[in-house]
């Protein structure tokens, strides 16, 4: 028996699902009865929004979160081993980037299951391409440390890497700490260091701006509780 395919299904970044979901994704989901997801209600809401027609009572949803154990992944993938197509749905953006889906994908490769990524919105890549910073060499660093002293030290380390290697450094933080992050960058990074602030990407209030730390210091934006991706470079 041939094995099924594991599709990596991108979600929206919080805006209109229809605007960022391509026709291939809408077509593929109709062939899938087995999903690996982070939260069942949001996964169902996403599927209905892109035209999924199956009865959810006949659909299998496996939860992937901080409680999932390594030995669970093979069990998750049993339908694919039995020849059924499966899907991994991210809570926001593309699966497996700043997202726990990578563990399932790694298990699929180990089991010889074909993995197919579908095209969708990634806040990381959209920030990078709109930043004007180096797109040939870059790194995503996830969340910054919560404690301010550690966060400032991390920012200075990222700045040093950006300036020494010309490598764009991308990172994010919890929305309620965005204003603190912005203040820390303006006060502690070199005046010529370039900072990109990408807020509410693909949403109605989207704004992506790149300026030097010195220029940002003249008018620091209010970013509290907004969805923001930051990047620094030269």
Helices and strands as residue ranges (DSSP letters): E 5-9, H 17-20, H 23-29, E 34-37, H 40-49, G 56-58, E 60-63, H 72-76, H 78-81, E 86-89, H 102-110, E 114-117, H 123-131, E 138-143, H 148-165, E 168-172, G 175-177, H 178-188, E 194-199, E 207-212, H 213-216, E 228-233
